[in-house]
Structures are given as structure tokens and as C-alpha cells.
Amino acid sequence: MTPKDLRALPKAHLHLHFTGSMRPETMFELAQAKGIRLPANLLDNHPLHVPADRRGWFRFQRAYDAARALVRDEETMRRIVKEAAEDDAKEGSVRLEIQVDPTSYAPFVGGITPALEIILDEARIQSARTGVEVGVIVAASRMHHPLSARTLARLAAQYAGDQPGEVIGFGLSNDERNGFSGDWERAFRLARRAGLAALPHGGELCGSADLAELVHFLQPTRLGHGIRATEDQRLLDRLVAAGIGFEVCPSSNLSLGIFEDEQALPLRQLFESGAQIALGADDPLLFRSRLNDQYQLARTLGFSDAELAQMARTSIQASLASDTKKSTWLKQVDHWLAS
């Protein structure tokens, strides 16, 4: 039987970073226009591969920072959101939840408030234009002081809502090995008080013990990654029972050296534990792997069309879209499988 077209499978994309969503050709064009020399590992068309240690993370972050240095005006910021929505539309995504730390772009557009407003406005425009609902997650960085996270949480709270182009959640990104998760508890408490979902990264670079600590202090709605919960079945069962979603990014896990090869990915274990899985591309600019590539990778690991449809369903269920929209999209998944 011919495998079904993954581009026609309705799905939600819940783990995508703002700068990391940039198209490689856009990056090349911006670098040439601005006269900026890019690092060698951004110039070829191969995915970034680094070891899962501090040195590897430094190499990854250096490449990411080089790309981020190209984003220095409103036009470029709007272009990134526009192209991210267009690319998701081509892949059958019905919902995109893109995360951004506006402090990275604030110096070039007049502050963190204008930076966030630009992204929200373009998300609203592209939701209407492409048909992909675009929600925005404001994400603090573990590389900054927790006080900065509280500032971002207060900013995010001012724009909180459940409509396209509004802030839907609050996250925490960058190297999980930096700092104690409890240091960010107050920021997440501020965000939850405003009705924002808690969406921190966890369970990727660090193992199950650190993940349990993060869950205790930050009370996540979903985990950015969470894949290493599979190291402790009791913890995994507890997270699944609590209804915590997992934003799983297989290509990212491989590029960052978390797992040695595709066969080592514990995606089957996570799936069979009943987890709400939302496959995500993370940073396609660096990993050269988009949303549907994650579903194709799962297919190569032996997942059937019915199981891929189930992961598309759980991605929709784990999204922060309205119940009405979820119901519509879930019916579309059923139609894809039955057709």
C-alpha cells in the first residue's frame, strides 16, 4: 500500500523557535545584503551535528547567534513570521505555536514591547492569510537572570489571550544545565496568574531527575522535548497521567547528540505510554529538517499511518487552540486516515 501523503495530514506544530524557523535562503540573502560573514557550519546544506556536552552546545549556540544577528529590523522580523506560517501551511499544519524571546530584537526596534507587538501583529496577519492559526509563546532564557524572566512574564501577561496573534504561553529555553529550575518559579507563577500556559524546555539535555525537579517547580502544561522522561518509567507514567504534553523534536535530538542514531530514539516507548506527543522541528534552519520530516522519520521507525494520525491528533489536543477548532481538525485527521 502506498503511504499516505504527510502534507495532507492536519497537525499542530508546537515547538518552533523564531530565529530557528528562518529559511536558509532567507539567511543567505540577509547576510549578503548586510555584509555579514556567516560561520562555515551555516554555509552548507547539512544539518548541524554536535556532541551532547557543553562544547557542543556552545557550537550550536554560536551558529544560532550568528543567524539571530541578521534580525535587526521590523521588516525582517515580519518576514520570519510570514515565511514560518507559509512553510507550515505547505506541510499541512493547521496550528503553529512559535516561541520568541523579544529581548533579542528589542535594541533594534525600540524595546521589548515593540518587538513583541511586531511579532503578534504579523502572527495575526498571517493567520488570516495562510489559514494556519499562529499563537505566540514568550520564552525567557536560562542564560539570563531570573529577574529578566519575571519582566518577560509581566510583558506576556499584558498580551495574553487565546486568539491568533496573542500570547498563549510562557516558556523557558536554552541550556537546561544552567541554573536551578526553582529560580524561575516566580516568573511562571506570574504567567499562570495571567492565564498563560507553562511551556518550559526540559528533559532533553538533562535526564529524568532534573526533569522531575523542573516539573515540581514550574508545573508545565507541556514540556519542550521531555523525551528523556523515558529513562524513568514511573516518572513518565506520572507525567502522562497528569496530561502533560510532550513537544518531541527527533531531528533536533539527533543533531544535538542526545541519541546516537534514529534507532536509539525512544519515540515508540513514549507513544506506547499514552503520551500526548506533538512532533516539532525546533530549529529547522540549523537542523535542516522541517515538520513533516519528523513524521517521515517516525514512519521509518515503523510507525503506521494510523499511528502517525494518532500523533497528529495528540498534537492538536496538546495545542492551545479552542475546543471548537480542535474538534474540526480532529475530524480532518480522521478523514485523512479513512481516505
N, C-alpha and C positions, 0 to 999 in steps of 0.2 A: 504494500500500500504506500502511495506517495505521501510523505509527511505534509501536514497542513502548513500553509503559509503563515509564518510567525508575524509578518507585518499586518495581517488581518486580525490578529488576536488582541482584543481590547485588554489593556493592562494599565496599571498605575506605576509611575516612576517616582519613587520616594527618596532616592539617595543620589543627588546630583549637586556638585559644588559649582558655584557661579563661574569663577575663572576656569575651573577644570572642565566646564562644558564647552569651552571655546573650540570652534572648528580649527584644525591645523592650518588650513588655507587662510583663515582669518588671522591667525597668529603670524604667519609668514608675511601677509600683506601689511599688518600693523608694524611689524619690526622693520620692514623695508621703508615704509613711509616715515617712521620716526628715527631711522638711522640707528637702531638698536641691534647690537650683535647678540644673537641667541647662543646658549650653551650647545655644545655638539650633540648632546643627547636629546635635544628638541628638534634637530635639523633633519633627522632621518625619519622614516615612516615605521619604525619598530617600536613596540611597547617598551616603556621603561622597566628595567628589571634591577632590583637592588636587594641586598640581604636584609633580613628582618632584625636589624640591630640599629644602634644609634647612628652609625656611619651611613647605613643605607637610608635611614630616614632623612639625614642631612642632605644626601644627594637628591632624594625625592623633593624635599622642601626647597632646595636651591633651584630645581627646574620649575617648580610651581611659582616661586617668587619671580623668576625671570619672565614667565608668562604674565603674571599679575602686574609687573612693571609696565606692561603695554597698555594697561587700562587706566587712562589718565584724563578722561573727559566724558561728558554725558553721552555723546554720540556713541562712543564705544560701549559704554555700559548698556545702553538701549539695544545696541546691535547684538550683544551677547544673549540677552533675554530673548530677543526676536528669533535668533538662529536656534537657540535651545528649544523653543516651542516648535519651530518648524521641523527640526530634526525628530523630535518626539512624535509629532503628527505623522511623519512618514513611517514610523515604526509601530503605529497602532496604539500609542499611548493616549489615554483619554484624560489623564490627570498627571500633572507634573508638580512636585513639591521641591523647589530649588532653594538651596541654603546659601546664605551670604553673611559675611562679617563686614558691615558697611564702613568700619573704621579704616579698612584697607584703601578705600577710594575717597574717603572724606576730604583729604587735603586738596583734591583736585576739583571738587565741586561745591566747596563752601561749608563742609561739615558733615557729621554723620546723619543728621536729619535730612538734608537734601539728597545725600547718597541713597538713603533708604527710600525716599519718596520717588526718586527716579526709577528705581527697580520696581517698586509697587505699581507705578503708573504704567510702565511698559508691560508688566505682567498682566495688567487689566486689559490693555490694548491687544496683546497677543492672544489672550484667552478668547476674546471676541473674534479675532481674525482667523485663528488656526483651528478653533474648536477644541483645543487642549486646555483644560482648566489649569491655570498656573497659580499656585499658592506659594507664599514666600516664608521661609524659615530664617529667622535671625540667629546666627550662631556665634557664640563667644569662642575665644581661643584659649587653650590651656597654656599657651606661651605668654599670655598676658596676665596681669594681676587680677584676682577675683573681683576687685572693685570695678574693673573695666567691664566685667560680665554683668554686674548689677546695673551699671549705666545702660548697657545694651538691653537688659531685660526691661528697664523702665521705658526705653525708647520703643521697644517692640510692643509693650503694653498699650501705648498710645495709638497703635495702628492695628490692634487685634481685631480679628473678625473671621468669618467663615466663608467669605465670598472671594472669587478670583481677584488677585491683586491686593489682598490683605495679608497681614502677618498671621499665620496659623499656628506657629510653634516656635519654641526656643531650643537651640542646640548648643553643643559644646564639642569642638573639633580639635584637630591637631594631635600631637603625640600623647597618647594615653599614659605614657610613663612619666609625664611631667605633672607634678603636684598630686595632692590628695583630693579625691573626689568630693569629700565633705567640704572643702574650701569653697565650692561653687553651690552649696546647698541653698544659701540665701538668695542667690540670683534666680535659681529655679523656683524657689518659693514665690518670689515676686512675679515670675512669669505665669505660674499656675493660678495665682490670685486673679490675674487678668484674663483667665480662660484659655491660656496658651498651652498646647501640648508640650510635654517634656521629651526632647528628642536628642539625647546626648550620644556621642560616639562611645562605644565600649565593646569589649570582647573581640578585639582584632589584634592589636599589638600586645595586649596583656591577656593573661589567662583567666580561668574561671574564678579564682579567688578575688582578683581585682574587680572583676565584673560583678560579683556578689556585693562588694563594697559599694560600687557605683549605684547599683540598683537600690540599695538600702538608703543612700543619701539623696539621690536625685529623682527617685520614683518615676522612671521613664514610662511614657506611653508606648514608645518604640525605641529600639536600640539601633544606632548606626553601626551596622555589622552584627555583633552579637554571636558570630559564628563559633567562637571558642567556648561558648556555653556547653558545647558538645563534649568538652573534656570532663564534665561533671553531670552525669545523667540526672541526679536528684535536683541540681540547680536548674537544669534545662526543663525538667518537668514542672518545677515551681514557676518558672517564667511563662511557660506555655499556659499553665492553669490560671495565671494572673492576666492572661490576654495581652501580654506584651508582644508587640510586633518585632520582626527581625528584618532589617534592611540589609540583605545579603548581596555582596558585590564580589562574585567569584574571580573575575579577571583581576580586580584590584588585589585580592588576597594572594594571587599567584605572582603578580608583578612586584609586590612588596615582600615576597619571600615568606609569607605566613605559612604556606603549604608548598611542599616540594614540587608537586605536579597535580594535574587535574584529578587523577585517581585518589589523591590524598584529601581532596575537598570533602568534608563531612556533610554535604548537602542532603544526601539520602537519609542520614541519621536525623537531621533536623526536620526534614519533611515527614518522616515516619513518626516523629514525636508529636506531630499535630501542630507545629508552629505556624503562625501567620507569617509567611515568607513573602517579601517584596524584593524581587531581584532588581539591582540597580547598577548603574555604570560608574558611579563615584566620580572619577576624573577622566573622561574619555580622551581628553587632549593628551594626557600623559600615557595612558594605558592603551590607547588606540583600539578601544573596544567599547561599543555602544550598547544600548539597552537590549536589543534583540540578540546581540552576541552572547549575552548571559543566558538567554533561553536556549540558544543553539548549543552552548556549552553543556547545559543541563541535558539536552537531547543526546549529546554524545556520551554522557554519563549513564544513559539508559532510561531516562525519563520518557514516558509515553506521552502522546498528545493529550490524553485525559489528565495525566499528572501535570503537564505544563499548563493546561487550562485551570487546574486547581490552584497552581501558584499564581496565575493571573487573577483568579478570584480572591485569593488571600491578600494580594497586593492592593486590590480595590477595597477590600474590607478593612485593611490596616490604614488606608488613606484617611485624610481628614475632610473628605468631601461630605456633602449632605447625604442623608439616608435615601432621599429620592433619587439622586444621581447614582448612588451605589446600586440601587435596585435596577435601574435602567442598564447600567454597564454589565451587571452580572447576567442579565438576560442575554446581552450581546455575546458574552463568553459562551453561554450555553448554545447559542445559535452557531458560533464558530465551531464548536465541538461536534454538533449534530450535522452540520452541512457537509 
